[in-house]
Amino acid sequence: MRRISRLLRADLSDLALEIGTAGFAALWDGRGARPEDLIPGRPARAVQAAAAELARQGRAEVDGDGRLVGVHGLTLQPTRHAFVHAGRTHRTWCAFDSVGIPAALGIDAEAHTTCPACDRALRVPIRRGHPEVSSIALWLPSPTSGHLMADFCASADLYCDREHLEQRIPVATRPGEVLGLGAAAELGRTTWADVAGADWLLVQGGRSATDLDAAQ
């Protein structure tokens, strides 16, 4: 799991990390925004260049109007992966994101995806960041080209169980790792530690995700 952890954290500049955190907060609230508007204290050209580099690496999505519509696992684009929290659906790049983000934020949620082997809809209840124990297995591929969305997110999937996973993935010969939900949540806490520990502003009617759970 260490290789995967290093890949997901990557060697990003401070500016790129700022864009990821600020963009995550905006997307959590359902807003696409121009990168330079997310970090008004930084030179606009530098922010735009950093966002363009993130997009080139498959670590961000920018639409035709120059708005950041996907970053750090959250996206406004249609996908088959999401999690539901406090009555709102948050779409994600991959199934790992749908478990890892709620785990990092320590919230109540339900991850939604489908098993690639049988197309069955999968639901993973998550309580205060801890997924319900089940036979569901996660495949995390080892990327090769340096494009996160194409190499990693495109096949970082949840399967009904390891048997279904091995129907699609030759785990003995293909670089990657098989994780249970507990290990996936642990990796998620590392991957999204920046947004979990950041003062990522008040969302959902002026209250943070953690505040919302505390009130339930």
N, C-alpha and C positions, 0 to 999 in steps of 0.2 A: 504493500500500500504506500510505501515511501515514495516510489517513483511517481505514482499517480499524484500524490500530494504535491510533490515538487512541480510537476507539470501544471497543475491547476493554479498554484500560487504564482508561478512564472517569475521572471526577472523584470518586473514592470517598473517604470519610472514613478516617482512620487506624483507627477501630474496625471499619469494614466490611472494610478490608484485613486486619486481624487475624483476623476471622471467616473470610475466604476462605482464608487460609493455614492456620489451625488446622483448619478444616473439611476442606480438601484432605487434610491429613495423616491425619485420622480416616477419611475415605472411602477413601484409599489402603489403609488397613488393613481395609477392609470394614465400618467402624462408622458407624452413624448416631448422632448425639449432639445433646442440647439445646444450642443456641448458648451459653447461659450457663455450661454445664459445660465448654465448650471454652476459655473465657477466664475462669477463676475469679477473677482479680484485678480484673475490671471489674464495675461495678454491673449486676446481672442485668437490670433493666428497660431500661437503655440498650442492652445487648447484644441483648435480645429485639426492641427497636424497630429497631435497625440491621439485624438479620436479616430482620425483616418488610419493611423497605424494600428490601433486596436481592431478596427474593422478588417484591415488587411490580414491580421493574425487570426481572424475568426473569433475575436473576443468582444465584438460589438456589432450592432446593426444600425445603419444610418439610412433613413428613407430618402426619397427624391427631393424632399424639401430641406434636407440637411438636419433633420431631427434624429436624435438618438432614440431608437425604438427597441433596442435590445442590448443588454449588457449584464455581465456577472450572473448569467443564468435566467434572468427575467426577460420577457419579451412581450411586445404588444401584437406580434404576428401570430397567425393561427398555427398551433402545433397539436400533437396528440398527447402532450404532457401538461399537467397543471396541478396546483393544489388549491384547496378551498379553505379559507380562513375567515372567520367572523362574517360569513355570508357572502364573501367576495372571492371570485376566481382569479388566480394569478397564473398566467401561462408561463411555461418554462421551456428552455431549449431541450432538455432531456429528462429522462425519468430520475436520474440521480439528483438533478436540481430539485425535483418535486418533493423529494424526501430530505435532501441535505439542507435546503434553505429553512424549512420549518424547524429542523433539528437545531440549526445554528441560532435561530431566533428564540428557541425555547417556547414555541407557541403550540396551541391546539390547531390541528389542521387535518385534512384528508387529502392524500396524494392520489391523483387520477392518472392512469396511463393504460396501455394495452399490452398484452403479452405478444411479442412478435411471432411466437411459434403457433399460437392457436387463435389469436385475435380476441381473446377473452378480455373484457374490461376488468382492470385491477384497481382496487381501492385499498389504500393503506391508511388506517386511522393513526394519527399521531397525537399524543397527549403530552403537553409541555415539553415538546421536542423529542419525545421517545416513541418510535414507531411500535405498533402492536406486533408481538412475536408471531411469525408465520413462516411458511416454507418458501415464500417469495425470495428469489435470488436476483442479484444485480450483476450485470456484466459491465466491467469498466475496461475499455480497450486501451492499449498503449499507442498513442499517436505517432505518426511518422513524418508528416509533412510540415508540422508547425502551425496548421490551421485548426484551431480548437473545435469549431463547430463541425467541420467536415470530418476530422479525424476521430474526435472523441464523442461529441454530442450526438452525432448521427447514429451511433450504435450503443450508447450508454443506456441500456434498457433494463427494465424489470421483467422477469419471467415468472410464470406461475410457481415454478420450482426448478431445481437444478436439472432435472431430467428434461424439461422443456428447453432450458438454456442450451444443453448439450445437443439437442436436436438441430440447433441452428449454429452453434459456435463450437469449433473443434478446440476445446480449451487446452488440450495437450500440446498443440502446435501453434496456436495463435497467441501473440503477445497480449497480455491483459490479466485481469484478476476477477475472480468471482467472490462477491461479498454477500453476507446476509444483511438484513435490514439494520441490525445493531451496529455493525461495522460501517455501513453506509452513512448512518447518522453521525458516527464518530468522525468520519472523514469530512462530512458536511460542516461540522462545528469548526474544523480547521480551515476549510476552504472559505467559509463566509464569516470568519472571525472579525474581519474588518467592519462589516455592516452590523454585526451583532454588538460589537464593542463601541461603535461610533455613535455620536450624538446625531443620528441620521434623521433628525428633525421629526416633527410631530405629523403623524399621518392619520388617516381615517377619523376625520372630525376633530383633529387637534390632539389625538392621543396615540402613543406609540403602540406597536403590536404587543409588547410586553405588558403595557398598561391595560390593554383590552383584556388580556388573559387574566390578569390579577383581579379584574372586576367581575369575572364570570363566576 
